[in-house]
Amino acid sequence: MVFSVSTSEQMQIFGQQIGALLVAGDVVVLSGPLGAGKTTFVQGLAEQLEVQGVVTSPTFVVSRVHKPKADGLALVHVDAYRLSSQSDLVDLDLDATKNAVFVIEWGKDFVSGVTDSWLEIDVERSQDLIDPDDAASGIRTITVTAVGDRWTDVDLAGSLT
């Protein structure tokens, strides 16, 4: 499935829609260039999950755990940009965080060593600015690919607009 968004608010809403579909143990893999809106997407997803803390890119700490505000799911947000192998991701011991969903930025090359099912979200950013005064403006084309049995019976097309 392919979608387009043109504002950070639309990217956050898309994150909320994905967040509404997730259950404990689910993995979302985000790919896209710097400035594509990956962290903005995670902010919307985190809002849907109602987790604690401000969501920022975990680039320098590799991963952050956002605990739920109530009895919901935790969010484990990983930035795999600096990882060099699947074993580096496994070494993070992600499965030690129970009742959580996992979002892995830059994780496409490593995710198959962690799980058999995941949502793969690729974000491409147009180089054409919508607002010349806003360097972050521009159309984002989002491609969502469901991998594995977990997503077989989920109506992604009906859930995402």
C-alpha positions in Angstrom: 0.0 0.0 0.0 1.2 3.5 -0.8 0.1 6.7 0.8 1.2 10.4 0.6 1.4 12.9 3.4 2.4 16.6 3.1 2.5 17.8 6.7 3.9 16.7 10.0 0.4 16.5 11.4 -0.6 14.0 8.7 2.5 12.0 9.5 1.6 11.9 13.1 -2.0 10.8 12.3 -0.6 8.0 10.2 1.5 7.0 13.2 -1.6 7.0 15.3 -3.4 4.8 12.8 -0.6 2.3 12.8 -0.4 2.5 16.6 -4.1 1.5 16.9 -3.3 -1.8 15.1 -0.5 -2.9 17.3 -0.4 -5.5 20.0 2.3 -6.6 22.4 5.3 -8.0 20.5 4.6 -6.2 17.2 7.6 -4.8 15.3 7.5 -1.8 13.0 10.6 -1.1 10.8 11.0 2.4 9.5 13.2 3.2 6.5 13.9 6.5 4.8 16.5 9.3 4.5 17.3 11.8 7.2 14.5 14.3 7.6 11.9 12.0 6.0 9.6 12.1 9.1 10.4 8.8 10.8 10.5 10.3 14.3 7.4 12.4 13.6 5.7 9.1 12.7 6.8 7.6 16.0 5.5 10.6 17.9 2.0 9.9 16.5 2.3 6.2 17.3 3.4 7.0 20.8 0.5 9.3 21.3 -1.9 6.5 20.2 -0.2 4.1 22.7 -0.3 6.8 25.5 3.2 6.3 26.6 5.3 8.4 28.9 8.0 10.8 27.9 8.9 12.9 24.9 9.7 10.9 21.8 12.9 12.0 20.1 15.3 10.1 17.8 17.3 7.6 19.8 20.3 8.0 17.4 23.0 8.4 20.1 21.5 6.1 22.7 20.4 3.5 20.2 17.2 2.7 22.0 14.7 4.2 24.4 11.9 2.6 26.3 8.7 4.6 26.8 6.6 3.1 29.6 2.8 3.3 29.3 0.9 6.0 31.2 -1.6 3.4 32.4 -2.1 -0.3 31.7 -1.3 -0.1 28.0 1.7 -1.1 25.9 5.2 0.2 26.3 7.1 1.5 23.2 10.7 0.5 22.5 12.1 2.9 20.0 15.4 1.8 18.4 17.7 3.5 16.0 19.8 0.9 14.2 21.7 3.4 12.1 24.9 2.7 14.1 24.5 -1.0 14.4 26.7 -3.2 12.1 25.0 -6.6 12.3 21.9 -8.6 13.4 23.8 -9.6 16.5 24.0 -6.0 17.6 20.3 -5.7 17.5 19.9 -9.1 19.3 22.3 -7.8 22.0 19.9 -5.0 22.8 17.8 -7.8 24.5 14.6 -6.2 23.2 12.4 -9.1 24.2 13.3 -8.4 27.9 10.7 -5.5 27.7 7.4 -7.3 28.1 4.0 -5.9 26.9 5.7 -3.6 24.4 5.7 -2.8 20.7 9.0 -2.1 18.9 9.8 0.5 16.4 13.2 0.1 14.7 14.4 2.9 12.5 17.0 1.9 9.9 16.3 -1.8 10.8 15.4 -3.3 7.5 18.7 -5.3 7.3 18.5 -6.7 10.8 14.8 -7.3 11.6 14.6 -10.9 10.3 17.0 -12.0 13.1 14.6 -10.7 15.7 11.1 -11.7 14.5 9.2 -13.5 11.7 6.5 -10.8 11.3 6.7 -7.1 11.1 5.3 -4.0 9.4 7.8 -2.4 7.0 7.3 1.3 6.4 9.4 3.1 3.8 9.2 6.9 3.7 10.5 8.8 0.7 10.7 12.5 0.8 10.3 14.7 -2.3 13.1 17.2 -2.8 10.5 19.8 -3.8 9.5 22.1 -1.0 5.9 22.9 -0.4 6.8 25.9 1.7 10.1 27.6 0.6 10.5 28.9 4.2 10.2 25.5 5.7 13.1 23.1 4.9 11.1 20.2 6.3 8.2 20.7 4.0 7.5 18.4 1.1 5.5 15.4 0.0 6.3 12.1 1.7 5.4 8.9 -0.1 4.9 6.1 2.4 4.9 2.4 1.4 3.6 -0.1 3.9 4.5 -3.8 3.6 3.2 -6.4 5.9 5.7 -9.3 6.5 4.7 -12.6 8.2 1.7 -14.4 9.5 0.8 -11.8 12.2 -0.5 -9.5 9.5 -2.4 -12.1 7.4 -5.8 -11.3 8.8 -5.3 -7.5 9.4 -7.1 -5.2 7.0 -4.4 -2.6 6.6 -6.1 -0.9 3.6 -9.3 -0.5 5.6 -7.5 0.8 8.7 -5.2 3.3 7.0 -6.4 6.4 5.1 
